[in-house]
């Protein structure tokens, strides 16, 4: 089963329709892998999950050491690592 990273935006429309009408809009989130020489992105690997860098300082330090990307923006919410770099495509912990 393929999974796609997406966010759901719920918009309350107060126009010609009933003011309580809700519209659900699916927004594709466009991520690229931050690992050097990895070409996976939302565009060429739509079934791949993209994971954030953990918030825990020690885990973050280890990720930075292993990724070896001098331009890594570790504090950015947009920085992602694709599932190809994890066993079974999933991170081991949720920190």
C-alpha positions as CSV (number, residue, x, y, z in Angstrom):
1,X,0.0,0.0,0.0
2,X,1.4,3.4,-1.0
3,X,1.4,6.2,1.5
4,X,1.6,9.9,0.5
5,X,2.7,12.7,2.8
6,X,-0.1,15.2,2.9
7,X,-1.7,17.7,5.2
8,X,-5.4,18.4,5.4
9,X,-6.6,21.9,5.6
10,X,-10.1,22.5,6.7
11,X,-11.6,25.7,5.4
12,X,-14.9,27.2,6.7
13,X,-16.6,28.8,3.7
14,X,-19.0,31.7,4.5
15,X,-20.1,32.6,1.0
16,X,-23.0,31.5,-1.1
17,X,-23.4,28.3,0.8
18,X,-24.5,27.7,4.3
19,X,-22.1,29.3,6.7
20,X,-21.4,26.1,8.5
21,X,-20.3,24.3,5.3
22,X,-16.8,22.8,5.7
23,X,-14.4,22.2,2.8
24,X,-11.5,19.8,3.1
25,X,-8.5,20.5,0.9
26,X,-5.7,18.1,0.5
27,X,-2.4,19.8,0.3
28,X,0.6,17.9,-1.0
29,X,3.7,18.5,1.2
30,X,6.8,18.8,-1.0
31,X,9.8,17.2,0.7
32,X,13.3,16.3,-0.5
33,X,15.7,14.0,1.4
34,X,18.5,16.0,3.2
35,X,21.0,13.1,3.0
36,X,23.9,13.9,0.6
37,X,23.7,12.0,-2.8
38,X,20.1,10.9,-2.1
39,X,17.7,11.8,-4.9
40,X,14.5,10.8,-3.2
41,X,11.8,13.4,-3.2
42,X,8.0,13.8,-3.0
43,X,8.0,13.9,-6.8
44,X,10.0,10.8,-7.7
45,X,9.2,8.7,-4.6
46,X,5.5,9.4,-3.7
47,X,5.1,6.2,-1.7
48,X,8.1,6.9,0.5
49,X,7.7,8.5,4.0
50,X,9.8,11.5,5.0
51,X,10.8,11.8,8.6
52,X,11.9,14.8,10.7
53,X,15.0,15.0,12.7
54,X,14.3,14.2,16.4
55,X,14.0,17.0,18.9
56,X,16.1,15.3,21.5
57,X,19.5,17.1,21.6
58,X,21.6,14.0,21.8
59,X,19.7,12.2,19.1
60,X,19.8,15.3,16.9
61,X,23.6,15.5,17.4
62,X,23.9,11.8,16.3
63,X,21.7,12.4,13.2
64,X,23.8,15.3,12.2
65,X,27.0,13.3,12.6
66,X,25.6,10.4,10.5
67,X,24.0,12.5,7.8
68,X,27.2,14.5,7.1
69,X,25.5,17.4,5.3
70,X,27.3,20.7,5.9
71,X,24.3,22.6,4.8
72,X,21.9,20.7,7.1
73,X,19.2,22.9,8.6
74,X,18.5,20.8,11.6
75,X,16.1,23.2,13.2
76,X,13.9,23.6,10.2
77,X,10.5,21.9,10.2
78,X,11.0,21.2,6.4
79,X,14.2,19.2,6.8
80,X,13.4,15.5,6.2
81,X,15.1,12.2,5.8
82,X,13.5,9.7,3.5
83,X,12.5,6.2,4.7
84,X,15.1,4.6,2.4
85,X,17.7,5.4,5.2
86,X,15.8,3.5,7.9
87,X,15.1,-0.2,8.5
88,X,11.7,-1.1,7.1
89,X,11.3,2.6,6.2
90,X,10.5,3.7,9.8
91,X,12.4,5.5,12.5
92,X,13.3,3.4,15.5
93,X,12.1,6.0,18.1
94,X,9.6,8.8,18.1
95,X,11.7,11.4,20.1
